[in-house]
């Protein structure tokens, strides 16, 4: 049994953050991590950060976790992916996600409708462009070239370093997870708990079977908060803000995919309370309402021995790449957490 380690840096959050993110990426590379992933919402964009990291690293893989589908045309995404793959010598993986209605409509001005069908067409076009096909597409949501103008079918003028750039899909809802199993090379999972993994993997496998794909055709990449220390309950405290934001405030009261996931995981009452508190502006109370068990089930908390056992559980629960997000006060604490999880990974025999 093997499971790769990766690093998820999330978003840039302040003026001093770039230096810290670079230091974490360099440490992950020195420890043999497979890849580093960066996110975007309505602040830093992932391709810019990845290009900056690429110029200062040499071996570690680089992934967008994610590039937002409503933010770019599929052809623009293909251009960016080809450029990053070429410039990094084949180190880039393309993670895509539909974002949510608030960001899609409020920030990008793109209606959040038919996300599964849009994603399917989007991936079709990106893959065709990256294969350097002369691009012509007649879909429900995308038509290339436009039929009533001077446009003509075009072909990407550069070639990626690799014949096929891996495409990952961020998926939370059951139907989205099935779609990842059907069309993606990897699934970007969040709040992945071994106790709930069978239900999610069943959806992934259903998509794979529908497409005639084998069970090993999709990399299950779970982003997992990481906090090291002797007391797991104390380690959970820094993660509460992240859990409260996503379960309580990432979306509207009627449409929050992460809240829905918490409900499916058996935390219906707690998810409702967290959302009520967060949307009322009582963020600290929302954080306090996040159950310790939820944080512990979806994070890596504790000392090296506990991390060793928890990494083994994640691997047994189907995770093939564990992307850790280190929490803690100060850069040195987070760097040390990477050292600890690398040692736990070695002890668990997952390399």
N, C-alpha and C positions, 0 to 999 in steps of 0.2 A: 504494500500500500504506500502510495506517495501523495504528497500534497505540497504544492509550491507555496512559498511565501512571497507576498507582494506588499507594497506600501501605497496607501491611499492618502494623499495630501489634502484632499478637499479643495476649499476655495482659498484664494488670497484674502486675508481679512484686515490687513493694515500695512502701514508703510514699512515696518521692520520685518514683515513676514517673509518676503522673498529670500533673504539670507538664511532664515531658519529652514525654509522648505528645501533650499539647495543643500544645506548641511544634512538634513534628513535623507534626501535622495542619495547623496554621496555615501552616507553611512550604510544605507540599504544596499547600494551597489557593492560596497566593500564586504558586506556580509553575505553576498551571493543571492540576494533577493531577485526574483525573476523579473519583476516589473514595478514601475511606479505609475500611479494614476492620479489625474487631477480633474476637478469638477468645474462646472460653471452654472450660474443661475442668472443674476443680473448685476454681476460685478466683474471680476476677472474672467476672461475667456480662456478655455482650456488649450486651444492650439498655441496661443502666444506663450503661455507658461511652459508647455511641453517643448516648444522650440528653444526657449531659454535654458531649460534643463538639459536638453539634448546637446547643446553646445558645450556643456560643462561636465558631461558624463560620457562613458565610452561603451559600456556593455549592457547596462540594464535596459529592459524593455520599457516603452513609453506608451501609456494608454490614455485616451480621453474617457473620463468617467463622469459626465458624458459630453458629447457635442449635441446641443439641442436641435432636434428636428425642425421645430418652427423657426429657428433663428437663421437657417441657411437653406438655399435651394439644394437639392441633391447633387447637382453638378458642382456647386461650390464646395460642398463637403468632399466630393471625390477629388477635386483639385487640391484641397488642403491635405487630405489623406495621402495622396500621391506625393505631394511635396515633402511632407514630414517623413514618409517612408524612404524616399530617395535621399534626403539630407541626413538621415540617421543610419543609413546603411541597412535598412530593413528591421528597425526596432519598433515600429509604430503599430498599435492596435487601435481600431476605430470603435469606440463605444458610443452608442446612440441612445437617445431617450426622447420621449415626447414632452418632457417637463410636465407642467400641470396647467389647468385653465387660467389660473391667476397670472402666471408668467407668460404663457402663450398669448393670451388675449390682452393682458395689461401692459406687457413690456414689448412684445414683438408684433402685436396687432394681427395675430393669426388665430382664426377661430379654432377652438378645441373641439373638433367634431370628427367622428370616425377615426379615432387614433390608431386602431389596429390596421384598418385598410390603408391609411396614409403611410404607416410604417412599412407595410409590406411593399407598397409601390416605391417608397423612398429607397429601401434597401435594393430593390430590383434595379433602379436607375443608378445608384452608387456603384453596384457591382458591375453593371454593364460599362459604365464610364471607366472604372479602374481596369477592366479587361481591355480597354482601348477599342471598344466597339464603336462604330459610327452610331451616334446616339439618336434613336428614334423610339418614342414611347407614347402609346395611346392608352392612358389609364383613366380612372374615374376622377382622380385628384390631381394628376400631373399629365400634361401633354407636351411632348417635345418632338419637333419644334412646334410652335403655335401654328395652327392650320391656316390662319387668315392674314399672314404677314410675310415679311421678307426672310424670315429665319430659315435656315437649312440645317440638316443633320451635320453635327460636328464630331470630331474625335479628339480625345485628350492628347495633347502634344508632348507630354512627358510620360515616362514609364516608371512606376514604382520600383523599388529595389527588388521586391518579391513578386512572384506571379500572382499571389493571392494575399491580400491584407486581411487579417482576421477581423470580423465584424461581431461586436458584442451588443446585446440589447439590455438596457436597464428595464426590468419588469417587476411589478409588484402584484398586480391583479392576476387571478388565475388564467384568464384568457391571454393576457400578455405573456405570461410564463410559457404557455403552450406555443405561442407564436415564436418565442425565442428558441424553443426546442425544434420548431419546424424549419426556421430559416437562418438562425444565427450560428456563429462559431463559438460564442460564449454568452453566458447569462450573468449579468451584473445584479447580484442579490444584496438586499439590505435586511437588517433585523432577522438574520438567518439563525434559527434556533434548532438544534438537533432534535428536540422533541416534536417539532412541527415539520421537520424536513420531509417526511414521507409524503405528506399531502402535496407539498410544493413539487417534489420530484416526480410525483405521479402525473402532474400537469405537464412538466417538462418532457417526460417520457411519452406522453400522449402526442405531443407535437412532433417528437422525433419519429414515432411510429407512423404517424400520418404521412410524413415525408419519406418514409422508408430509410430512415437513418438509424445507425447503431447507438447504443447507450453511451458510448464514449465520444460521440461526435460533438458534444458541447462542453466547453470548459465552464464549470460552476464556480464563478468567482464571487465570493462573499466578502463584503466590506465589514470588518469587525472592529469596534473600538477596543483599544488596548490600554490598560492601566496596570502598572506593576507595583507591588508592595505586599507587606505581610498580612494585611487585613482586607479581604475581598469586599466587605461592605463599605469600608472607607474608600476603596478603589472605585466603587460604583458612583460616588458623588460627582466627579467631573463629567460623567457621561449623562447625567440626568438632564442637563440643559439640551443636549442633542436629542434625546428621546422625547422630551416635552415639546420641543420645536416641531419635530416631524409628526408625532402623533397628535399634537394639539393644534398646531398652527400652520402646517404645510398644506395649504389648500383652504377651502371654505368648509362651513359646517356640513354642507350637503355633499361635498366632493373632496375627500381627503383619503388618498389611496393607502397611506401609512396607518391612518386610524382604522380603516377597513381591515388591514392586515392584522393589527393588534386584536381586533374583534374576532377574526377567524382563528387567531392563536389562543383564544379563550380569555381575553382580557376586556370583555365588552363593557362592564361597569367602570373599570378603571380608565379605559379609553374615553368614555363619555365624560368622566369627571375631569380628566386632563384637558380635553378639548374645551369644556365649559370654562375652566379656570384660565386657560391660555387666551381664549378669545375675549374674555373679560378683562384682559390686561394683567391678570394676577400670575405672572410668569414664575415667580418663586414658588407660589403654592402649587402651580402645575408641575414644577420639577419635583416637589416633595411628594406629589401624588403618584409619581411613576414607581411602580412596585420594584423592589430590589430584585425579585425573581425575574422580571422581564429584562432588566439590565444585565443580570448575570447570565441568563439564557442566551443573550444576543451579543455578548462581549467576551473579551479575554481579561480576567481580573485575577490578581494575586501574584504569588511568588513563582519561581521557575518550576517548582514541582506541580503546582496547580495548573500552570499554563501548559505543561507537558501533557497532563491528562486531558485538558480541554481541547488542545490541538488534535489529539488522537480522536476525540469524540467528533470533532468537526469533519475529519477525514472519513470516519466511519459513516457519517451522515451525508456523504456525497460531495463534500466540498473538494474541489481539485486545485483551487488557488485561494488562499486565505490572504486577503488584502487588509493589513492592520492599519488603523488610524491611531497613533499614539496620543494620549491625553496626559496632562500633567503640567505643573507650574515650571516654566523655564525650559529652554531648549535642551539643556544637559539632561534633565529628567526624561525627556522624550527620546533623546538619543540612547540613553541607558536602557529604556524600555525596548528599543529595537535590538540591542545586544541580548537582553534577557529572552525575548521571544525567539531569537535565532538559536540560542542555546537550548531552549525548550523544544524547538523544532528538531534539532539534532538528537536530543535525548529520546524524542518520540519515534525516531527512526523513519521520518517522513520524507527525507531528502531523496 
